[in-house]
Amino acid sequence: MHLMSIRNLRADAGKYPDATEPIEAWYRVVKSASWQNIENVRQVYPSADAVGNFTVFNIKGNAYRLIVDIDYETQTIYYKYFLTHADYNKDKWKNNPYY
């Protein structure tokens, strides 16, 4: 898989020092993945959820949420949001027109 906007993800996650290593670990897995559907994703990340048109990953236990768009056909992941669990629950990210 190819992740678009890794720089933006690192910048957003960098606001939370305890999230840096979990994001880098997630990115290492993603780079070598060749997922074809959400079930393939869940084989590696059982708690991953399809929410609207996005896929949501729990990062660092349940402290953070990483929201991405996965295009399985082109093997591309588009970074959308990195949120604390509390900010995720506010649902403002669902205002994204692609949601």
Phi, psi and omega in degrees: 000147176248127181262121175274139175073036176301326179299317179293320178298313180298322179295315181293315180291332180296344176291345182234094186307328181285353180264347186301306182294317177300324178292317179296322177296317177299316181296321178299320179294314183300318182301328182260000182279156172220060183293144179249345182192175183297330178295323175297319178299316183291342175294330179262320181236084185303334182269002178297138182233142170272117180234112188062228177267007184252164171245134184245128178249138171277130180242137180056063179079274177204017185287328185227159175235130175252122184247124182224165171248126180251122173259098185294326181296316181266358180059044182236135175248130178253117178291134179243301186215146168235115188230153169291162178301320181295317179293323177301317183293343177287345175065013179297330180296339179286354175283353177301129184298338179279343182306000000 
